[in-house]
């Protein structure tokens, strides 16, 4: 029987999910919360949220936060087809499309999912520019009244691919660090100027948190408020 492209993509997604589990399980994870109640593994996490992080660090939450009632936005590009199958095996639901590149159907689906799920978006994907926040997450937060949580991630001296986002692959048994923000509430009914103001503010915050996490991972020093970052299912999913 001839294998079709969708069959190969599903198989590659399964193999990719297995590789992520084994590779990422070797890392030393620590987190410094501004507010631990933003993390969906805790029962104190109430109400849906929009989690954002840079595309280059997508392996970090894929490994740690599966089965936590998260719907991830993935592009319709062919290179995201395998990723969507891997995300499924790692415990994520996903929406295909983009919030700012003709993705009307994707926005409608995100609106529907937000009634019962958290949303997860890489706001510089699918093609960049790197670490430049698109307006889509801010628009959704204003439209839905959901808070944004900016997730700064960092690895100790990761390998970098030559892709547009300089995709980060952590070295086995190295340090991985996370610095999430508290809840960021965007005002409703923003006009174009208001949308750009909040887009820039959230972008600056996400970059600051990412640089903080990267420096923490590189130096290996101890933060006063650090704690282990565990991988376990959300209490809600149980």
Secondary structure by P-SEA (a helix, b strand, c coil): ccccaaaaaaaaaaaaaaaaaaaacccbbbbbbccccccccccccccbbbbbbcccaaaaaaacccccbbbbbbcccccaaaaaaaaaaabbbbbcccccccaaaaaaaaaaaaccbbbbbcccccccccccccaaaaaaaaaccbbbbbbbbbbcccccccccccbbbbcccbbbbbbbbcbbbbbccccaaaaaaaaaaaaaaaaaaaaaaaaaaaaccccccccccccccccccc
